[in-house]
Amino acid sequence: MHKKRYSQSRKVDPFIKFFFARIPGQIATTFTQQQLIELKRIFGKGHPISIHIPIPLARKYFYLELISVPKNKNNTDR
């Protein structure tokens, strides 16, 4: 069964546009609409609060990142 592939002529969601800017064009055209929906569902949420604190150590910088996400009552992995 032939699945409908992503078409760049449609209005592009900002997350999808951001995602496709980082992968080769020939790969971007292989995604189906359902795959794009799932990618956005998994990776497109981001964190409401994200704080990066630079820590200089031995002439290099390391970053401590503090993030905050809302607690989901169905979420058992946190």
PyMOL commands that set and color helices and strands:
alter all, ss='L'
color gray80, all
select helices_A, chain A and resi 14-20+25-28+33-43
alter helices_A, ss='H'
color red, helices_A
select strands_A, chain A and resi 49-57+60-68
alter strands_A, ss='S'
color yellow, strands_A
deselect
rebuild
show_as cartoon
